[in-house]
């Protein structure tokens, strides 16, 4: 006959075994069904396109044709070079406004040069609301045409992403290098993911291109393309001078790059699919207890954002205790749980708010 203490002990062992079985089930379920940081990345399309003020290889001005090329590729961000606003040669059209209307995108314009009663420069189209616009002019050595760059900041899944377009000196190698040096200096303090696109007028053997590679990855090479990537001239491309660069220090990954065959301009556009990171999507993370009060010391959980996690209530985590959250691709950070779900151990799951603290 079992004594009362033995009976209680056996019940306790059975409950412990039950908890371990259920916990194992949750671990298996989370590992097989939760999206990882590599599979939940947000992918966007970016394009660089020198539109030759809307004049195609047939010498005809046709902005609808340019818009059709853009719309067919469905880019999220477009860097445009050689854009007119109110210039006599292009019938006083406000080209960036018309292209924004024809593509249903927002725009930003950089006025680099006064020309024939209007403005000439580079521009950006964006499917995302534009939060910040930063236009910088370059000094130049001897080319008559003033040039510059324009940067915008947009939010993608509530995270800032920077997008830049530029158009460098077409006459002189040292001029291109000087302008590229200025651009890199302008961008040196930019925080958040950074994509730079444009017509560098520089082939991969050039000094301006090589300077860019110190800090940026050439998406055409990063995408392991087997084609040559030539973008100029449009009818018989023999030069690669239009680029999409991704800053090496950012968590960005090139998925695919391609050129678009079209005679709508004297250049063809380059399009790149970029994985911009998990951002606010799900991640796999490990939560490690820093106290002895939790039921287990380590478990895999699904992090939905940087400040909120899903957890099985069987973990018996305690509000205001400290835990280390190790997120794949994010690093190790310490958080304090607050407002945690509480309930009996057979309740299936809950959520917790995370407050970041110092390790």
LINJO-V423439 format. One record per residue. N is the residue number from 1. RES is the residue in one letter. PHI is phi in whole degrees, -180 to 180 (999 if undefined). Layout:
BEGIN
[[N:RES:PHI] [N:RES:PHI]]
END
This chain:
BEGIN
[[1:X:999] [2:X:-78] [3:X:-78] [4:X:-61] [5:X:-65] [6:X:-64] [7:X:-64] [8:X:-63] [9:X:-65] [10:X:-65] [11:X:-63] [12:X:-62] [13:X:-64] [14:X:-65] [15:X:-65] [16:X:-63] [17:X:-63] [18:X:-61] [19:X:-61] [20:X:-64] [21:X:-64] [22:X:-65] [23:X:-63] [24:X:-61] [25:X:-60] [26:X:-63] [27:X:-60] [28:X:-63] [29:X:-64] [30:X:-67] [31:X:-68] [32:X:-91] [33:X:-113] [34:X:-79] [35:X:-68] [36:X:-88] [37:X:-67] [38:X:-84] [39:X:-97] [40:X:-109] [41:X:-69] [42:X:-82] [43:X:-111] [44:X:-124] [45:X:-110] [46:X:-122] [47:X:-136] [48:X:-119] [49:X:-151] [50:X:-84] [51:X:-91] [52:X:53] [53:X:52] [54:X:86] [55:X:-98] [56:X:-88] [57:X:-66] [58:X:-89] [59:X:71] [60:X:-103] [61:X:-80] [62:X:-154] [63:X:-72] [64:X:-62] [65:X:-64] [66:X:-63] [67:X:-63] [68:X:-62] [69:X:-62] [70:X:-65] [71:X:-62] [72:X:-64] [73:X:-87] [74:X:55] [75:X:-76] [76:X:-91] [77:X:-138] [78:X:-130] [79:X:-100] [80:X:-113] [81:X:-121] [82:X:60] [83:X:-117] [84:X:-101] [85:X:-136] [86:X:70] [87:X:-92] [88:X:-59] [89:X:-63] [90:X:-116] [91:X:61] [92:X:60] [93:X:-68] [94:X:-92] [95:X:-64] [96:X:-71] [97:X:-65] [98:X:-63] [99:X:-66] [100:X:-64] [101:X:-68] [102:X:-73] [103:X:-106] [104:X:71] [105:X:-118] [106:X:-80] [107:X:-139] [108:X:-140] [109:X:-126] [110:X:-114] [111:X:-82] [112:X:-97] [113:X:-153] [114:X:-82] [115:X:-152] [116:X:45] [117:X:80] [118:X:-137] [119:X:-123] [120:X:-137] [121:X:178] [122:X:-116] [123:X:-152] [124:X:-132] [125:X:-111] [126:X:-141] [127:X:-80] [128:X:-96] [129:X:-57] [130:X:-89] [131:X:-90] [132:X:-136] [133:X:-128] [134:X:-132] [135:X:-110] [136:X:-124] [137:X:-97] [138:X:-92] [139:X:-77] [140:X:-133] [141:X:-83] [142:X:-154] [143:X:-68] [144:X:-70] [145:X:-78] [146:X:-77] [147:X:-130] [148:X:-169] [149:X:-136] [150:X:-132] [151:X:-121] [152:X:-121] [153:X:-120] [154:X:-125] [155:X:-106] [156:X:-122] [157:X:53] [158:X:70] [159:X:-110] [160:X:-73] [161:X:-131] [162:X:-103] [163:X:-133] [164:X:-128] [165:X:-132] [166:X:-152] [167:X:-145] [168:X:-94] [169:X:-46] [170:X:-95] [171:X:-99] [172:X:-124] [173:X:-62] [174:X:-68] [175:X:-67] [176:X:-62] [177:X:-63] [178:X:-62] [179:X:-68] [180:X:-64] [181:X:-62] [182:X:-65] [183:X:-61] [184:X:-63] [185:X:-66] [186:X:-59] [187:X:-90] [188:X:-64] [189:X:-104] [190:X:-72] [191:X:-103] [192:X:94] [193:X:-52] [194:X:-134] [195:X:-119] [196:X:-118] [197:X:-129] [198:X:157] [199:X:-96] [200:X:-84] [201:X:53] [202:X:-133] [203:X:-82] [204:X:-59] [205:X:-86] [206:X:-80] [207:X:-72] [208:X:-67] [209:X:-60] [210:X:-63] [211:X:-63] [212:X:-59] [213:X:-69] [214:X:-66] [215:X:-120] [216:X:-124] [217:X:-99] [218:X:-77] [219:X:-63] [220:X:-66] [221:X:-76] [222:X:-66] [223:X:-83] [224:X:54] [225:X:-76] [226:X:-90] [227:X:-75] [228:X:-81] [229:X:75] [230:X:-63] [231:X:-128] [232:X:-151] [233:X:-76] [234:X:-63] [235:X:-77] [236:X:-145] [237:X:-63] [238:X:-133] [239:X:-130] [240:X:-107] [241:X:-129] [242:X:-108] [243:X:-135] [244:X:-123] [245:X:-110] [246:X:-119] [247:X:-64] [248:X:-65] [249:X:-79] [250:X:-92] [251:X:-86] [252:X:-121] [253:X:-137] [254:X:-82] [255:X:-94] [256:X:-165] [257:X:-137] [258:X:-157] [259:X:-105] [260:X:-109] [261:X:-75] [262:X:-162] [263:X:-111] [264:X:-69] [265:X:-140] [266:X:-87] [267:X:-112] [268:X:-106] [269:X:-76] [270:X:-111] [271:X:-122] [272:X:-137] [273:X:-93] [274:X:-121] [275:X:-86] [276:X:-94] [277:X:107] [278:X:-68] [279:X:49] [280:X:-92] [281:X:-86] [282:X:-72] [283:X:-136] [284:X:-88] [285:X:-140] [286:X:-116] [287:X:-113] [288:X:-118] [289:X:-71] [290:X:-108] [291:X:-129] [292:X:-96] [293:X:-92] [294:X:-83] [295:X:-70] [296:X:-131] [297:X:-92] [298:X:-152] [299:X:-156] [300:X:-88] [301:X:-129] [302:X:-102] [303:X:-92] [304:X:-83] [305:X:-141] [306:X:-71] [307:X:-123] [308:X:-149] [309:X:-131] [310:X:-100] [311:X:-138] [312:X:-73] [313:X:-65] [314:X:-61] [315:X:-69] [316:X:53] [317:X:-75] [318:X:-113] [319:X:-58] [320:X:70] [321:X:-89] [322:X:-98] [323:X:-137] [324:X:-101] [325:X:-108] [326:X:-107] [327:X:-97] [328:X:-61] [329:X:83] [330:X:-113] [331:X:111] [332:X:-101] [333:X:-138] [334:X:-101] [335:X:-131] [336:X:-109] [337:X:-80] [338:X:-142] [339:X:63] [340:X:-72] [341:X:-62] [342:X:-129] [343:X:175] [344:X:-64] [345:X:-68] [346:X:-94] [347:X:-78] [348:X:-88] [349:X:92] [350:X:-179] [351:X:-134] [352:X:-143] [353:X:-86] [354:X:-115] [355:X:-118] [356:X:-69] [357:X:-131] [358:X:-79] [359:X:-71]]
END
